[in-house]
Amino acid sequence: MKPRWVAKTAALAIHEALLAEHGGSPGLLNESALESALASPQNRLASEQPVPDSFDLAAQYASSLTGNHPFQDGNKRVAFTVAAAFLEMNGFRLEGPEADAVRMVNALSTREISEAVFAGWLRANSVPTPKPKKTPRPSPKLSLINPPRSRRKTKRGR
């Protein structure tokens, strides 16, 4: 399955929303650093064998965003939220305790843990999201064979 990627506009909106909620200095320090961080998981998927899974790619987002430091403030918060959004977009919901998430993102940003360790934590703290049920559509053949009955009232049906 081809992953759904986090767009630059989404990352900027995440940054803005997190600053509004938690405070901090607004501003993009380096647009190229943001674009590079957002492209990093796509490049990894295109070049790495064996193919990385969604958790490896989410960890790549987080690592690249904390390492590239594209924003004036909130880089770790954005990194974690982008990773979680990527997982959500690709069929997983992150359910790890907030205190653990803070500890893990801080450790990733200072390189106390590797991307692989962070990916393992994401994997262990995520659950698949249920796929929406599709309502079955009537077969076109069936509707041609059994057309719906007219609801017009007849003289007898008044």
Residue, then its C-alpha position, 0 to 999 in steps of 0.5 A: m500500500k502506498p503511504r499517504w504523506v504529510a503535506k507542508t501545509a499540514a505541518l505548518a498548520i500543526h505548528e500554528a495550532l500547537l503554538a496557539e495551544h501551548g505557546g512559543s515563538p512563531g516563525l519558520l527559521n528555514e523553509s528548506a529544512l522543513e521541506s527536507a524533513l518532510a521529504s526524508p521519509q519518502n526518500r527512505l521509502a524509495s531507497e531502502q531495502p527491506v522496505p520500511d514500515s509506517f512506524d519506521l517512516a513516522a520515526q523518520y519524520a520525527s527524527s528529521l524534524t527534530g534534527n533539521h530544527p525548521f521552526q523558531d519554537g515547537n520543533k519537538r512538538v511538531a515532530f511528534t504530532v506529524a509522526a502521529a498524524f502520519l500514522e493516523m493517515n496510514g491506518f494506526r492510532l498512537e495511544g502511548p502515555e503522554a509522559d512516555a511520548v515526551r520522554m521519547v521525543n526528547a531522547l530522540s531529539t538529543r540522539e540518546i535513542s535511535e530512530a529504530v528505538f523510537a519506531g519500536w516505541l511507536r509500533a508498541n504504542s499504536v493500534p490499527t484503526p478500524k476501516p470504515k464499513k462500505t455500504p454495499r451498492p446494488s448491482p447495476k444488473l440487479s436494478l435492471i432486472n428488478p426495477p423499483r416499483s412505482r409508488r404512484k397511487t392508482k385509483r384502487g390504492r387511494 
